[in-house]
């Protein structure tokens, strides 16, 4: 039956935007206000990561479609757009999280540039972190900005460790074969 209290995605998105706007309008420095800002910061961190990944994934899909269109002499498809809203798992449920265009467009664009190999992983991390610093300090009023793109940082760290291990093994192999 349709009497269950299921909200439409549009209603959920309106609530997400209202929640964001409420948090950025908070001026008092109460425990409740700090808690609300911190929760919004955590939701925005997930939004940032998903938006960066969406920029990369949707750009990859667009590149495939564009190549096919060029091969068939058809018009290019429209380039993908950054989503203002992301569905984020929060506890047992999923919620919509809103971020303004000024942030999502830049983050999405950086994901696209990373996908196209126009920037390195470290450049992407640094640029997204700068955006996040602005979001946290000037929008959300957080004293400490959250760390952006943790998954990419961990990937770089694992890659560096693997390269270190390879270099150690290569060095051990060079020095160990000279018994005369």
Phi, psi and omega in degrees: 000158183268011181277348179296148184277066177264122180274145178287156176303324179298318178295318179297320179293320177298318179294321179296317179294318179298320179296316179300311182296325177295315182296317182287344179270353180296129180247337182283158182247057179268167178299318179297317180296316178298320179297316179297319179295319180295316178299317179295322177300318179294319177294320179294326177300316178295321178299315180302310181299314181294324180291319177298313179297319178299320177301318179290310184293315181291329176291320178299315179296319179296319179300319178296315180294321180294319178297319178295318179297318178296317180297326180266006181055044177251163177295149179292144176290161177294142178290149181294154181247152179286135178276130175289331183245140173231144175270120186240137176284124179231103184069235182270351185239171174251139179232153173277142177234134181254142168219145182295155181306320184303330179270311186294324180297317179293317181293317178300316179298321178293322175297320178294317179296322177296317179299320181280002184058033175277340175224155178278170177299317181294321177297320178296314179301312182298315182293316179294322179297322177298319178295316180297321177301316178297313180302311184292313186284312190265334178266304186273344180069032178272140179290319181246120178289152177280163181272124181271152173053048180303321180300322180285324175298316180294323178296316178297319180297316180295321179296317180296318179296319179296319178294322176299315181296319177298317180296319178297316180293321178295320179293319179294324179291325181289320185277342188269355187257021185244056176267111180233000000 
